[in-house]
Amino acid sequence: MNQRALEKLVLENEIRAGIEQGQFMAYFQPKVDLGTGRIHGCEALVRWNHPTQGMVSPTKFITAAEETGLIAPLGDYIMRDAAKKAAAWLRRGIALRVAVNVSAMQFNDDNFTAKVQSILAETGLPASLFELEITESIAMSNPDRVIRLLEPLRNKGVRIAIDDFGTGHSNLAALTRMPFDVFKIDQSFIRALGKDRNAPTMIETIIAMAGGLNYETVAEGVETQEQAAFLKKRGATLGQGYLFGSPMSADQFEAHARNWAARADGLSPAPSIEGLRRTS
């Protein structure tokens, strides 16, 4: 027990130092329009370039960051880093929306709205190219707070997504009052296709509900052509997963997006979902 406690303390100190020293960075995973095959945007995911261990998987530090309360400053750091890099892409002619996850601790900050507005002003990223992902559990824990903190941002043009949709216990009456634009279909439903006979019905229900509310849908965890074809046929808007590309650094993502845009504009053979997978 003493050994585990010591390891936790060491990791906590390393995470804190990593935030202060800029060791953490945003990596970006593409989101693809299932209808056209074009890159529509991306999600920012945290990575840690540890000074002695190299690139550390989030599975090794996210839980520790949550348990120690460091997930809030880490989340703020990645939000700023993602906005800064997306603004740099825009200055170089690439206008793609970037989405960032918001932790429960970040959302507990009463200055959350002002903080997001400050990051956008500081980085120069237009609000229309920024998206916040709030988990269903956070949204349902206090709908009035969600409305109070997110409505001003949405009115400025920030997109709001409800993440992991379908895994919680949404109150549909409350849900329709909240300022959401996007349903992210949890990857557990996508992975269950072909294995669980109820999975197609669940996915179709979420897509139908989103359509009725005029929401966009993003299917997470798409890894096969069969999954992509099913989602496209059912009318899902966007797909995200290893079929389309693994998370990559800002420079890698920019090069990938430029290459893909050139192909989509007819400078080389038209892109396809399979082509996007090969070039990732």
Backbone as CSV, one residue per row, in Angstrom:
resi,resn,N_x,N_y,N_z,CA_x,CA_y,CA_z,C_x,C_y,C_z
1,MET,0.829,-1.194,0.000,0.000,0.000,0.000,0.872,1.256,0.000
2,ASN,1.976,1.219,0.783,2.885,2.365,0.816,3.526,2.596,-0.548
3,GLN,3.860,1.484,-1.231,4.468,1.594,-2.549,3.506,2.242,-3.537
4,ARG,2.235,1.810,-3.510,1.224,2.393,-4.411,1.008,3.864,-4.108
5,ALA,0.978,4.197,-2.802,0.797,5.597,-2.415,1.962,6.451,-2.904
6,LEU,3.176,5.916,-2.805,4.349,6.647,-3.269,4.315,6.838,-4.776
7,GLU,3.948,5.783,-5.510,3.864,5.869,-6.963,2.828,6.908,-7.387
8,LYS,1.706,6.940,-6.673,0.661,7.919,-6.985,1.161,9.340,-6.747
9,LEU,1.903,9.532,-5.644,2.425,10.864,-5.332,3.438,11.306,-6.383
10,VAL,4.304,10.379,-6.793,5.297,10.696,-7.822,4.610,11.074,-9.129
11,LEU,3.580,10.278,-9.514,2.864,10.557,-10.761,2.153,11.899,-10.685
12,GLU,1.554,12.195,-9.539,0.879,13.488,-9.370,1.854,14.637,-9.562
13,ASN,3.015,14.536,-8.954,4.018,15.591,-9.088,4.515,15.716,-10.530
14,GLU,4.652,14.580,-11.206,5.110,14.607,-12.595,4.055,15.236,-13.503
15,ILE,2.779,14.935,-13.250,1.708,15.542,-14.052,1.692,17.052,-13.843
16,ARG,1.795,17.467,-12.589,1.795,18.905,-12.298,2.970,19.598,-12.993
17,ALA,4.136,18.982,-12.903,5.309,19.554,-13.570,5.141,19.536,-15.081
18,GLY,4.510,18.476,-15.596,4.290,18.368,-17.036,3.400,19.476,-17.570
19,ILE,2.374,19.833,-16.796,1.489,20.928,-17.198,2.268,22.245,-17.202
20,GLU,3.044,22.465,-16.143,3.802,23.713,-16.012,4.863,23.848,-17.099
21,GLN,5.435,22.724,-17.519,6.547,22.744,-18.469,6.133,22.486,-19.920
22,GLY,4.836,22.371,-20.153,4.362,22.210,-21.520,4.636,20.854,-22.138
23,GLN,4.664,19.816,-21.310,4.924,18.474,-21.831,3.679,17.845,-22.458
24,PHE,2.507,18.332,-22.088,1.269,17.810,-22.647,0.935,18.542,-23.943
25,MET,0.237,17.851,-24.823,-0.108,18.457,-26.109,-1.384,17.824,-26.652
26,ALA,-2.034,18.551,-27.527,-3.224,18.045,-28.201,-2.823,17.252,-29.432
27,TYR,-3.377,16.060,-29.564,-3.314,15.283,-30.791,-4.715,15.338,-31.406
28,PHE,-4.802,15.084,-32.710,-6.059,15.318,-33.402,-6.480,14.089,-34.217
29,GLN,-7.736,13.669,-34.016,-8.284,12.552,-34.789,-9.358,13.082,-35.730
30,PRO,-9.260,12.765,-37.019,-10.210,13.333,-37.982,-11.629,12.824,-37.800
31,LYS,-12.560,13.711,-38.127,-13.967,13.351,-38.264,-14.309,13.480,-39.744
32,VAL,-14.974,12.480,-40.279,-15.211,12.425,-41.715,-16.707,12.451,-42.013
33,ASP,-17.092,13.255,-42.998,-18.469,13.279,-43.476,-18.751,11.957,-44.170
34,LEU,-19.684,11.195,-43.637,-19.949,9.861,-44.183,-20.591,9.925,-45.560
35,GLY,-21.179,11.068,-45.890,-21.797,11.202,-47.198,-20.822,11.534,-48.301
36,THR,-19.844,12.386,-47.994,-18.913,12.858,-49.016,-17.501,12.289,-48.879
37,GLY,-17.166,11.771,-47.703,-15.822,11.274,-47.466,-14.821,12.362,-47.141
38,ARG,-15.259,13.623,-47.049,-14.350,14.728,-46.751,-14.084,14.836,-45.247
39,ILE,-12.898,15.300,-44.905,-12.614,15.606,-43.512,-13.438,16.820,-43.113
40,HIS,-14.204,16.672,-42.044,-15.109,17.726,-41.594,-14.528,18.510,-40.427
41,GLY,-13.726,17.846,-39.627,-13.156,18.463,-38.435,-12.326,17.435,-37.698
42,CYS,-12.135,17.660,-36.402,-11.325,16.733,-35.633,-11.664,16.863,-34.153
43,GLU,-11.232,15.872,-33.395,-11.334,15.928,-31.943,-9.930,16.020,-31.369
44,ALA,-9.744,16.910,-30.401,-8.457,17.050,-29.726,-8.378,16.048,-28.583
45,LEU,-7.292,15.290,-28.543,-7.068,14.273,-27.526,-5.722,14.537,-26.861
46,VAL,-5.649,14.366,-25.557,-4.430,14.706,-24.827,-3.369,13.621,-24.965
47,ARG,-2.121,14.051,-25.125,-0.965,13.171,-25.126,0.111,13.803,-24.240
48,TRP,0.951,12.945,-23.647,1.994,13.407,-22.731,3.348,12.986,-23.262
49,ASN,4.174,13.947,-23.621,5.533,13.687,-24.067,6.446,13.760,-22.848
50,HIS,6.533,12.644,-22.142,7.277,12.581,-20.880,8.779,12.710,-21.159
51,PRO,9.516,13.462,-20.341,10.936,13.702,-20.621,11.809,12.446,-20.597
52,THR,11.397,11.416,-19.872,12.210,10.191,-19.816,11.492,8.974,-20.394
53,GLN,10.166,8.986,-20.379,9.401,7.832,-20.843,8.880,7.981,-22.272
54,GLY,9.061,9.153,-22.872,8.531,9.370,-24.211,7.032,9.596,-24.180
55,MET,6.349,9.237,-25.265,4.910,9.472,-25.359,4.162,8.488,-24.463
56,VAL,3.435,9.025,-23.498,2.717,8.220,-22.509,1.243,8.148,-22.880
57,SER,0.675,6.934,-22.832,-0.736,6.742,-23.158,-1.624,7.407,-22.105
58,PRO,-2.751,8.013,-22.524,-3.670,8.630,-21.565,-4.183,7.653,-20.502
59,THR,-4.240,6.367,-20.837,-4.725,5.388,-19.859,-3.837,5.337,-18.625
60,LYS,-2.605,5.832,-18.748,-1.670,5.768,-17.634,-1.689,7.020,-16.754
61,PHE,-2.377,8.090,-17.202,-2.343,9.293,-16.378,-3.694,9.986,-16.186
62,ILE,-4.693,9.671,-17.004,-5.977,10.358,-16.878,-6.635,10.077,-15.534
63,THR,-6.662,8.815,-15.117,-7.283,8.472,-13.833,-6.584,9.191,-12.689
64,ALA,-5.250,9.207,-12.724,-4.497,9.899,-11.676,-4.804,11.390,-11.681
65,ALA,-4.926,11.974,-12.879,-5.245,13.397,-12.976,-6.631,13.682,-12.391
66,GLU,-7.580,12.768,-12.624,-8.924,12.939,-12.076,-8.915,12.813,-10.555
67,GLU,-8.208,11.831,-10.050,-8.190,11.580,-8.604,-7.493,12.693,-7.827
68,THR,-6.554,13.361,-8.445,-5.796,14.410,-7.765,-6.328,15.812,-8.033
69,GLY,-7.347,15.914,-8.895,-7.901,17.225,-9.209,-7.148,17.962,-10.292
70,LEU,-6.107,17.321,-10.856,-5.324,17.976,-11.898,-5.979,17.905,-13.273
71,ILE,-7.089,17.182,-13.368,-7.762,17.057,-14.658,-8.297,18.411,-15.126
72,ALA,-8.634,19.298,-14.189,-9.158,20.617,-14.579,-8.075,21.475,-15.231
73,PRO,-6.927,21.688,-14.583,-5.885,22.476,-15.277,-5.355,21.782,-16.528
74,LEU,-5.320,20.451,-16.525,-4.882,19.727,-17.720,-5.878,19.940,-18.855
75,GLY,-7.168,19.857,-18.536,-8.198,20.082,-19.549,-8.151,21.493,-20.105
76,ASP,-7.926,22.468,-19.234,-7.818,23.859,-19.690,-6.605,24.026,-20.605
77,TYR,-5.512,23.381,-20.248,-4.283,23.459,-21.054,-4.513,22.902,-22.453
78,ILE,-5.164,21.746,-22.542,-5.419,21.124,-23.842,-6.426,21.934,-24.642
79,MET,-7.406,22.518,-23.970,-8.379,23.368,-24.662,-7.668,24.538,-25.332
80,ARG,-6.765,25.167,-24.599,-6.020,26.305,-25.154,-5.084,25.857,-26.277
81,ASP,-4.407,24.734,-26.075,-3.482,24.224,-27.083,-4.221,23.868,-28.376
82,ALA,-5.380,23.229,-28.242,-6.161,22.848,-29.425,-6.653,24.077,-30.174
83,ALA,-7.148,25.069,-29.440,-7.632,26.294,-30.082,-6.491,27.034,-30.773
84,LYS,-5.335,27.075,-30.116,-4.169,27.751,-30.694,-3.754,27.094,-32.007
85,LYS,-3.730,25.773,-32.036,-3.296,25.063,-33.241,-4.338,25.151,-34.347
86,ALA,-5.616,25.125,-33.981,-6.663,25.272,-34.989,-6.632,26.676,-35.593
87,ALA,-6.330,27.673,-34.764,-6.216,29.046,-35.271,-5.020,29.169,-36.222
88,ALA,-3.939,28.462,-35.910,-2.765,28.482,-36.798,-3.105,27.818,-38.131
89,TRP,-3.857,26.714,-38.088,-4.294,26.085,-39.347,-5.104,27.072,-40.174
90,LEU,-6.007,27.789,-39.497,-6.875,28.728,-40.205,-6.054,29.809,-40.896
91,ARG,-5.030,30.303,-40.214,-4.174,31.338,-40.825,-3.445,30.794,-42.050
92,ARG,-3.271,29.476,-42.101,-2.607,28.858,-43.247,-3.601,28.253,-44.229
93,GLY,-4.886,28.631,-44.071,-5.889,28.271,-45.063,-6.677,27.008,-44.805
94,ILE,-6.591,26.437,-43.593,-7.352,25.230,-43.275,-8.376,25.565,-42.208
95,ALA,-9.647,25.578,-42.584,-10.727,25.906,-41.661,-11.471,24.627,-41.276
96,LEU,-11.076,24.039,-40.154,-11.707,22.822,-39.672,-12.089,22.993,-38.208
97,ARG,-13.283,22.533,-37.866,-13.743,22.657,-36.485,-13.013,21.659,-35.593
98,VAL,-12.564,22.143,-34.432,-11.897,21.284,-33.471,-12.781,21.133,-32.235
99,ALA,-12.923,19.899,-31.776,-13.735,19.604,-30.604,-12.840,19.222,-29.444
100,VAL,-13.192,19.674,-28.244,-12.426,19.331,-27.047,-13.376,18.797,-25.981
101,ASN,-12.885,17.840,-25.209,-13.670,17.266,-24.121,-13.600,18.171,-22.899
102,VAL,-14.701,18.241,-22.180,-14.771,19.022,-20.943,-15.000,18.064,-19.779
103,SER,-14.106,18.077,-18.810,-14.251,17.197,-17.648,-15.262,17.780,-16.667
104,ALA,-15.725,16.929,-15.771,-16.686,17.373,-14.758,-16.077,18.467,-13.880
105,MET,-14.793,18.339,-13.547,-14.138,19.344,-12.695,-14.004,20.682,-13.409
106,GLN,-13.696,20.639,-14.704,-13.663,21.897,-15.461,-15.021,22.570,-15.438
107,PHE,-16.054,21.758,-15.618,-17.410,22.304,-15.716,-17.917,22.803,-14.368
108,ASN,-17.302,22.366,-13.278,-17.701,22.839,-11.949,-17.231,24.261,-11.683
109,ASP,-16.353,24.758,-12.513,-15.828,26.112,-12.363,-16.876,27.117,-12.838
110,ASP,-17.297,28.010,-11.953,-18.303,29.001,-12.326,-17.783,29.979,-13.372
111,ASN,-16.463,30.038,-13.549,-15.875,30.919,-14.562,-15.643,30.193,-15.881
112,PHE,-16.249,29.008,-16.045,-16.005,28.204,-17.237,-16.339,28.969,-18.513
113,THR,-17.485,29.623,-18.557,-17.907,30.352,-19.759,-16.905,31.444,-20.113
114,ALA,-16.519,32.222,-19.116,-15.556,33.298,-19.354,-14.208,32.745,-19.783
115,LYS,-13.831,31.602,-19.232,-12.546,30.995,-19.567,-12.511,30.583,-21.038
116,VAL,-13.581,29.985,-21.523,-13.646,29.581,-22.931,-13.604,30.815,-23.833
117,GLN,-14.358,31.835,-23.465,-14.360,33.058,-24.262,-12.972,33.688,-24.287
118,SER,-12.264,33.637,-23.169,-10.917,34.194,-23.100,-9.955,33.427,-23.995
119,ILE,-10.076,32.088,-24.005,-9.200,31.261,-24.844,-9.426,31.579,-26.322
120,LEU,-10.688,31.738,-26.730,-10.984,32.054,-28.121,-10.438,33.435,-28.492
121,ALA,-10.585,34.393,-27.584,-10.069,35.735,-27.858,-8.543,35.738,-27.917
122,GLU,-7.934,34.987,-27.016,-6.467,34.923,-26.936,-5.853,34.260,-28.162
123,THR,-6.490,33.194,-28.641,-5.928,32.438,-29.762,-6.373,32.964,-31.117
124,GLY,-7.476,33.698,-31.147,-7.992,34.204,-32.414,-8.810,33.191,-33.186
125,LEU,-9.199,32.099,-32.550,-10.009,31.091,-33.242,-11.471,31.522,-33.255
126,PRO,-12.112,31.566,-34.430,-13.542,31.893,-34.475,-14.356,30.875,-33.690
127,ALA,-15.379,31.356,-33.002,-16.220,30.478,-32.193,-16.849,29.371,-33.034
128,SER,-17.122,29.659,-34.301,-17.778,28.686,-35.173,-16.895,27.474,-35.461
129,LEU,-15.586,27.589,-35.177,-14.665,26.470,-35.417,-14.285,25.766,-34.119
130,PHE,-15.058,26.012,-33.068,-14.766,25.413,-31.762,-15.988,24.638,-31.283
131,GLU,-15.733,23.461,-30.725,-16.821,22.616,-30.242,-16.449,22.058,-28.873
132,LEU,-17.392,22.070,-27.962,-17.204,21.521,-26.622,-18.002,20.234,-26.488
133,GLU,-17.364,19.204,-25.961,-18.032,17.923,-25.752,-18.278,17.724,-24.262
134,ILE,-19.558,17.627,-23.906,-19.973,17.415,-22.518,-20.585,16.027,-22.425
135,THR,-20.160,15.219,-21.468,-20.724,13.877,-21.369,-22.191,13.938,-20.954
136,GLU,-22.893,12.897,-21.301,-24.304,12.814,-20.953,-24.505,12.867,-19.440
137,SER,-23.607,12.239,-18.694,-23.744,12.230,-17.234,-23.591,13.629,-16.656
138,ILE,-22.661,14.434,-17.185,-22.512,15.819,-16.729,-23.762,16.621,-17.069
139,ALA,-24.244,16.427,-18.291,-25.412,17.188,-18.743,-26.627,16.911,-17.872
140,MET,-26.847,15.634,-17.546,-28.042,15.264,-16.802,-27.939,15.542,-15.310
141,SER,-26.700,15.746,-14.810,-26.538,15.981,-13.374,-27.106,17.329,-12.952
142,ASN,-27.073,18.312,-13.861,-27.594,19.636,-13.535,-27.933,20.385,-14.820
143,PRO,-29.095,20.073,-15.426,-29.462,20.700,-16.703,-29.486,22.226,-16.662
144,ASP,-29.928,22.796,-15.538,-29.998,24.261,-15.456,-28.610,24.879,-15.524
145,ARG,-27.640,24.222,-14.906,-26.262,24.727,-14.954,-25.713,24.639,-16.380
146,VAL,-26.030,23.535,-17.066,-25.604,23.373,-18.453,-26.124,24.526,-19.303
147,ILE,-27.386,24.840,-19.132,-27.999,25.923,-19.903,-27.327,27.254,-19.580
148,ARG,-27.093,27.503,-18.288,-26.526,28.786,-17.865,-25.105,28.982,-18.380
149,LEU,-24.302,27.921,-18.353,-22.902,28.057,-18.752,-22.673,27.944,-20.257
150,LEU,-23.501,27.156,-20.920,-23.243,26.876,-22.328,-24.047,27.732,-23.304
151,GLU,-25.215,28.208,-22.890,-26.044,29.002,-23.802,-25.317,30.245,-24.309
152,PRO,-24.597,30.989,-23.437,-23.873,32.172,-23.952,-22.814,31.802,-24.990
153,LEU,-22.158,30.669,-24.807,-21.137,30.236,-25.764,-21.782,29.824,-27.077
154,ARG,-22.877,29.119,-26.981,-23.577,28.689,-28.197,-24.094,29.901,-28.963
155,ASN,-24.559,30.916,-28.245,-25.034,32.125,-28.907,-23.918,32.852,-29.651
156,LYS,-22.668,32.617,-29.227,-21.511,33.203,-29.910,-21.076,32.373,-31.107
157,GLY,-21.619,31.165,-31.226,-21.272,30.315,-32.360,-20.563,29.020,-32.019
158,VAL,-20.178,28.825,-30.726,-19.534,27.583,-30.306,-20.529,26.439,-30.423
159,ARG,-20.084,25.334,-30.980,-20.933,24.144,-31.083,-20.834,23.347,-29.788
160,ILE,-21.945,22.738,-29.397,-21.986,21.967,-28.157,-22.428,20.543,-28.479
161,ALA,-21.620,19.579,-28.051,-21.923,18.167,-28.304,-22.159,17.445,-26.993
162,ILE,-23.092,16.511,-27.010,-23.296,15.642,-25.857,-22.583,14.328,-26.165
163,ASP,-21.569,14.037,-25.365,-20.672,12.909,-25.609,-21.222,11.640,-24.955
164,ASP,-20.803,10.488,-25.504,-21.197,9.179,-24.965,-22.708,9.020,-24.909
165,PHE,-23.403,9.614,-25.877,-24.860,9.573,-25.812,-25.372,8.138,-25.936
166,GLY,-26.354,7.826,-25.093,-26.951,6.498,-25.096,-26.490,5.630,-23.958
167,THR,-25.456,6.087,-23.224,-24.929,5.280,-22.123,-25.486,5.708,-20.775
168,GLY,-26.114,6.872,-20.720,-26.650,7.381,-19.462,-28.156,7.244,-19.394
169,HIS,-28.749,8.109,-18.604,-30.207,8.064,-18.409,-30.762,9.465,-18.646
170,SER,-30.831,9.829,-19.898,-31.264,11.175,-20.245,-32.754,11.389,-19.980
171,ASN,-33.031,12.553,-19.429,-34.395,13.025,-19.321,-34.672,13.790,-20.615
172,LEU,-35.503,13.210,-21.486,-35.679,13.794,-22.811,-36.264,15.200,-22.755
173,ALA,-37.133,15.450,-21.760,-37.700,16.793,-21.630,-36.603,17.798,-21.303
174,ALA,-35.686,17.406,-20.409,-34.572,18.293,-20.063,-33.605,18.429,-21.236
175,LEU,-33.402,17.329,-21.936,-32.456,17.323,-23.048,-32.838,18.325,-24.124
176,THR,-34.108,18.399,-24.426,-34.551,19.302,-25.488,-34.441,20.768,-25.091
177,ARG,-34.292,21.046,-23.794,-34.128,22.435,-23.335,-32.682,22.898,-23.404
178,MET,-31.761,21.932,-23.445,-30.347,22.285,-23.344,-29.761,22.646,-24.711
179,PRO,-28.698,23.471,-24.699,-28.162,24.030,-25.955,-27.202,23.099,-26.685
180,PHE,-27.697,21.955,-27.140,-26.833,21.017,-27.850,-27.044,21.107,-29.362
181,ASP,-25.982,20.762,-30.085,-26.016,20.733,-31.545,-25.661,19.361,-32.093
182,VAL,-25.014,18.537,-31.267,-24.437,17.283,-31.751,-24.677,16.162,-30.752
183,PHE,-25.069,14.997,-31.237,-25.066,13.763,-30.456,-23.852,12.947,-30.886
184,LYS,-23.005,12.552,-29.937,-21.916,11.629,-30.241,-22.363,10.231,-29.810
185,ILE,-22.527,9.355,-30.777,-22.977,7.994,-30.499,-21.818,7.215,-29.891
186,ASP,-22.013,6.691,-28.691,-20.926,6.033,-27.982,-20.380,4.850,-28.775
187,GLN,-19.057,4.684,-28.709,-18.400,3.647,-29.495,-18.827,2.237,-29.105
188,SER,-19.375,2.060,-27.913,-19.825,0.724,-27.514,-20.931,0.216,-28.432
189,PHE,-21.780,1.122,-28.920,-22.847,0.721,-29.836,-22.270,0.331,-31.200
190,ILE,-21.249,1.075,-31.644,-20.645,0.785,-32.947,-19.937,-0.566,-32.896
191,ARG,-19.210,-0.810,-31.818,-18.482,-2.069,-31.685,-19.426,-3.265,-31.568
192,ALA,-20.627,-3.009,-31.101,-21.586,-4.095,-30.922,-22.273,-4.516,-32.219
193,LEU,-22.108,-3.717,-33.278,-22.723,-4.081,-34.556,-22.209,-5.451,-35.010
194,GLY,-23.131,-6.319,-35.372,-22.763,-7.661,-35.787,-22.611,-8.627,-34.631
195,LYS,-22.662,-8.110,-33.397,-22.513,-8.958,-32.220,-23.760,-8.930,-31.328
196,ASP,-24.378,-7.767,-31.253,-25.559,-7.583,-30.419,-26.730,-7.221,-31.322
197,ARG,-27.765,-8.035,-31.305,-28.891,-7.795,-32.218,-29.631,-6.495,-31.898
198,ASN,-29.441,-5.952,-30.694,-30.122,-4.713,-30.330,-29.335,-3.464,-30.748
199,ALA,-28.059,-3.624,-31.082,-27.219,-2.470,-31.406,-27.756,-1.664,-32.592
200,PRO,-28.139,-2.303,-33.709,-28.655,-1.505,-34.827,-29.868,-0.664,-34.448
201,THR,-30.763,-1.237,-33.642,-31.957,-0.502,-33.229,-31.590,0.700,-32.374
202,MET,-30.644,0.523,-31.456,-30.218,1.628,-30.603,-29.617,2.758,-31.443
203,ILE,-28.761,2.402,-32.384,-28.115,3.413,-33.226,-29.150,4.136,-34.085
204,GLU,-30.055,3.375,-34.685,-31.094,3.970,-35.526,-31.978,4.910,-34.711
205,THR,-32.259,4.544,-33.459,-33.088,5.381,-32.590,-32.400,6.708,-32.284
206,ILE,-31.104,6.645,-31.981,-30.357,7.865,-31.681,-30.291,8.773,-32.914
207,ILE,-30.028,8.179,-34.076,-29.960,8.968,-35.310,-31.313,9.612,-35.615
208,ALA,-32.394,8.851,-35.416,-33.739,9.386,-35.663,-34.052,10.530,-34.699
209,MET,-33.673,10.358,-33.439,-33.907,11.404,-32.441,-33.122,12.661,-32.802
210,ALA,-31.871,12.476,-33.204,-31.046,13.618,-33.599,-31.656,14.335,-34.796
211,GLY,-32.145,13.561,-35.762,-32.768,14.172,-36.928,-33.987,14.994,-36.556
212,GLY,-34.785,14.477,-35.631,-35.974,15.203,-35.193,-35.647,16.505,-34.487
213,LEU,-34.497,16.536,-33.809,-34.072,17.738,-33.086,-33.155,18.620,-33.925
214,ASN,-32.891,18.204,-35.157,-31.988,18.913,-36.066,-30.566,18.959,-35.520
215,TYR,-30.149,17.842,-34.921,-28.801,17.713,-34.402,-27.933,16.952,-35.399
216,GLU,-26.644,17.239,-35.367,-25.651,16.462,-36.092,-25.336,15.206,-35.272
217,THR,-24.915,14.130,-35.942,-24.494,12.936,-35.214,-23.055,12.584,-35.577
218,VAL,-22.305,12.158,-34.566,-20.934,11.689,-34.766,-20.857,10.284,-34.184
219,ALA,-20.503,9.322,-35.010,-20.350,7.938,-34.560,-18.893,7.706,-34.198
220,GLU,-18.638,7.358,-32.937,-17.272,7.126,-32.466,-16.872,5.664,-32.637
221,GLY,-15.584,5.438,-32.764,-15.069,4.069,-32.771,-15.323,3.304,-34.049
222,VAL,-15.413,4.006,-35.179,-15.645,3.325,-36.458,-14.327,2.701,-36.919
223,GLU,-14.323,1.389,-37.081,-13.081,0.693,-37.417,-13.176,-0.173,-38.664
224,THR,-14.385,-0.382,-39.195,-14.521,-1.244,-40.364,-15.380,-0.575,-41.430
225,GLN,-15.192,-1.032,-42.674,-16.009,-0.532,-43.772,-17.479,-0.876,-43.557
226,GLU,-17.737,-2.031,-42.962,-19.124,-2.453,-42.734,-19.822,-1.509,-41.767
227,GLN,-19.119,-1.106,-40.712,-19.696,-0.155,-39.763,-19.971,1.185,-40.441
228,ALA,-19.021,1.655,-41.235,-19.188,2.929,-41.931,-20.361,2.880,-42.899
229,ALA,-20.497,1.768,-43.621,-21.594,1.623,-44.581,-22.936,1.610,-43.870
230,PHE,-23.007,0.915,-42.737,-24.252,0.874,-41.959,-24.635,2.281,-41.503
231,LEU,-23.680,3.011,-40.967,-23.950,4.352,-40.451,-24.346,5.320,-41.560
232,LYS,-23.661,5.223,-42.689,-24.002,6.084,-43.822,-25.424,5.813,-44.300
233,LYS,-25.794,4.545,-44.400,-27.122,4.181,-44.875,-28.200,4.673,-43.926
234,ARG,-27.898,4.680,-42.620,-28.892,5.119,-41.620,-28.925,6.633,-41.456
235,GLY,-28.012,7.339,-42.097,-28.068,8.797,-42.056,-27.220,9.459,-40.998
236,ALA,-26.258,8.737,-40.414,-25.336,9.382,-39.481,-24.537,10.447,-40.224
237,THR,-24.244,11.547,-39.551,-23.571,12.654,-40.219,-22.080,12.418,-40.385
238,LEU,-21.405,12.147,-39.271,-19.947,12.037,-39.277,-19.493,10.726,-38.650
239,GLY,-18.314,10.281,-39.049,-17.689,9.115,-38.457,-16.320,9.473,-37.911
240,GLN,-15.968,8.844,-36.804,-14.666,9.063,-36.183,-14.143,7.718,-35.701
241,GLY,-12.895,7.413,-35.970,-12.340,6.146,-35.534,-11.119,5.780,-36.357
242,TYR,-10.536,4.640,-36.036,-9.278,4.252,-36.675,-9.439,3.927,-38.156
243,LEU,-10.657,3.681,-38.621,-10.854,3.495,-40.055,-10.433,4.754,-40.819
244,PHE,-10.667,5.901,-40.212,-10.393,7.184,-40.866,-9.056,7.789,-40.476
245,GLY,-8.473,7.342,-39.406,-7.192,7.888,-38.991,-7.015,7.824,-37.486
246,SER,-5.804,7.529,-37.061,-5.489,7.535,-35.636,-5.183,8.960,-35.198
247,PRO,-5.208,9.237,-33.898,-4.822,10.573,-33.431,-3.406,10.907,-33.881
248,MET,-3.196,12.156,-34.300,-1.896,12.567,-34.835,-1.561,13.969,-34.359
249,SER,-0.283,14.295,-34.437,0.169,15.621,-34.010,-0.442,16.699,-34.908
250,ALA,-0.329,17.947,-34.476,-0.894,19.057,-35.250,-0.273,19.136,-36.641
251,ASP,1.039,18.968,-36.726,1.715,19.031,-38.027,1.279,17.881,-38.928
252,GLN,1.184,16.680,-38.364,0.741,15.523,-39.148,-0.689,15.703,-39.628
253,PHE,-1.531,16.218,-38.753,-2.927,16.413,-39.140,-3.047,17.466,-40.237
254,GLU,-2.276,18.546,-40.131,-2.322,19.582,-41.167,-1.903,19.027,-42.519
255,ALA,-0.812,18.261,-42.542,-0.349,17.673,-43.800,-1.391,16.711,-44.359
256,HIS,-1.985,15.934,-43.484,-3.013,14.986,-43.898,-4.232,15.716,-44.474
257,ALA,-4.652,16.780,-43.791,-5.820,17.536,-44.247,-5.553,18.204,-45.596
258,ARG,-4.353,18.739,-45.775,-4.021,19.369,-47.062,-4.035,18.341,-48.189
259,ASN,-3.446,17.217,-47.941,-3.412,16.165,-48.949,-4.816,15.711,-49.305
260,TRP,-5.637,15.557,-48.295,-6.999,15.093,-48.526,-7.828,16.136,-49.272
261,ALA,-7.647,17.413,-48.912,-8.391,18.476,-49.583,-8.013,18.546,-51.059
262,ALA,-6.725,18.379,-51.361,-6.278,18.413,-52.755,-6.925,17.287,-53.548
263,ARG,-7.011,16.128,-52.966,-7.637,14.997,-53.650,-9.134,15.233,-53.825
264,ALA,-9.755,15.796,-52.791,-11.197,16.046,-52.855,-11.539,17.101,-53.894
265,ASP,-10.598,18.032,-54.144,-10.838,19.099,-55.122,-10.534,18.672,-56.553
266,GLY,-10.210,17.403,-56.728,-10.037,16.892,-58.079,-8.647,17.011,-58.639
267,LEU,-7.673,17.395,-57.788,-6.301,17.479,-58.269,-5.672,16.096,-58.425
268,SER,-6.335,15.110,-57.841,-5.984,13.701,-58.000,-7.274,12.922,-57.830
269,PRO,-7.287,11.603,-57.987,-8.534,10.854,-57.917,-9.348,11.157,-56.661
270,ALA,-10.656,11.195,-56.827,-11.557,11.559,-55.734,-11.355,10.657,-54.529
271,PRO,-11.438,11.229,-53.304,-11.221,10.455,-52.099,-12.388,9.527,-51.791
272,SER,-12.111,8.541,-50.966,-13.146,7.633,-50.464,-12.818,7.321,-49.020
273,ILE,-13.736,6.696,-48.339,-13.468,6.310,-46.955,-12.277,5.373,-46.898
274,GLU,-12.192,4.444,-47.811,-11.066,3.506,-47.840,-9.770,4.242,-48.127
275,GLY,-9.841,5.241,-48.996,-8.652,6.031,-49.287,-8.180,6.809,-48.093
276,LEU,-9.118,7.349,-47.305,-8.740,8.084,-46.105,-8.044,7.172,-45.118
277,ARG,-8.527,5.945,-45.002,-7.890,5.004,-44.082,-6.454,4.717,-44.512
278,ARG,-6.230,4.544,-45.791,-4.895,4.208,-46.279,-3.895,5.340,-46.084
279,THR,-4.375,6.587,-46.163,-3.447,7.712,-46.085,-3.207,8.176,-44.674
280,SER,-3.851,7.559,-43.694,-3.691,7.973,-42.305,-2.466,7.313,-41.704
